[in-house]
Amino acid sequence: MSKTPHTFPSYVSNGAFVVGLLSAICMRVLIIIKDLAPDYFRLTWYAGIMGYLMFFAFRFFIARKRRKAIIDFGLVEKMEKGESLSAEDRDVAVYLLRSLTKSREVLNYLFIFALSALAIMIDILLHL
């Protein structure tokens, strides 16, 4: 069996969250920059794309780590069969639950939704 996984320190998760939010901002302001400051369009686009590359690589790593823990420890099968979980299995379950509750995915989705709606409204107002 694999070693019990652990969550990252808060500063790592917070850093990824900030990079994701800044990238979302960059991508949403492109619609405004193209008209108001076209010289900064490519810089903003590259900043957004590079940030997304880092953010989504981190999210991919986290998702893969969670999936691997579930598979390596056979948690689904054990729970479906009603088997007792070992102390190590419980540690993995705690890791998974802690990882999910520490995640700021929901805030990220909300922020991207709000920024997207705001960018559309601003673009419409600029072109009335």
N, C-alpha and C positions, 0 to 999 in steps of 0.2 A: 504494500500500500504506500501511497504517497504521504509525505509529511503534511500535517494540517496547515492549510493556508491561513494567512493573516491579512487584515486590511492594511492599506497604506496609511502612513501618518497623515494627519489632517492637512498639513501644508502641501502635500503632494496633490491630494484631491482638490483642495482649494485653488491651487495653481492651475490645475487642468480646467476647473470651472471658470476661472477668470479668463484663461486663454480662449475657451469656448465662447464666452460672452463677448469678448473683444472681437473675435472673428465674426460673430453674428452681427455685431454693430457695423463692422467694416462692410460686410456683404449687403447689409440693408441700406447703408448710406450711399452705396454706389449709384443708386437711382437718382439721388439728389446731386452728388458730386459731378455726374456726367454733364449736368446743366450749369451748376454754379461754380465749379472749380475743376474743369476737365483735365488740367495738368496733373492733378492728384489721383486721377482715376486708376491708372495702372498700379501706382504705389499702394493704394487702398485695396485694390483687388488682390495683389500679391500678399499683402499683410493678412487679409481675410483667408485666402487659400492656404497659406503657410500655417496659420493658426488652426484652421480646420484639420489640416494634415496631422498636426501634433495632437489635437483634441481627440479626433476620431481614432488615431492609433492607440491612444491611452484607453478610450472606451472599448476598443476591440480587445485589448489586452485584458481588461477587467472582465468582459463578458466571457472570453475564452478561459480565464482563470476560474470563474464561477462554474462554468460548464464542466471543466476538467475535474473540479472537486466533486461535483455531483456524480459524475461517471466513475471516477477512481474509487470513490467510497461506496458506490452502489446504493446511494440513498433512496432513489425512487423505488428500486426493486425491494429493498428492505422495508420501506414504508408500505408498499402495496401488499406485501406478505404479512404485514403486522409484526415483523421481527423487532426484537428489542434492539435499540441502538447502543453501541458501545460508547464509552467515554470519548473516544476519538471521533466517532460519528457525530456525537452531540457537539463536539468542538467545531467540526466542519459546518454543522447546521447553524451554530451560533455565528461563525464567520460569515456564512451566506446571508443570514438575517441582518447582521450588523452592517455588512457591505451594502445591502439594499436600503437599509434605513439611513445610512450615512450619505448615500448618493444624492446628488442634487439634480438628478435627471429631470424631475418634474419642474423644478425652477427653470432649468435650461429650456425646456419645451415651452413653458409659459413666456419666458423672455423672448424667445425666437418668434413665437406667435404674435406677441404684442409689438415687437419691432417690425415684423413683416406688415402688420396692419397699419402701423404708423407710416412706414415707408410708402405704402400704396396711397394712403390719404395725402401725404405731402406731395407725392408725384402728381396726383390728380389735381391738387390745388395749384401747383406750379404750372400746369398746362391747361387751365381753364381759360 
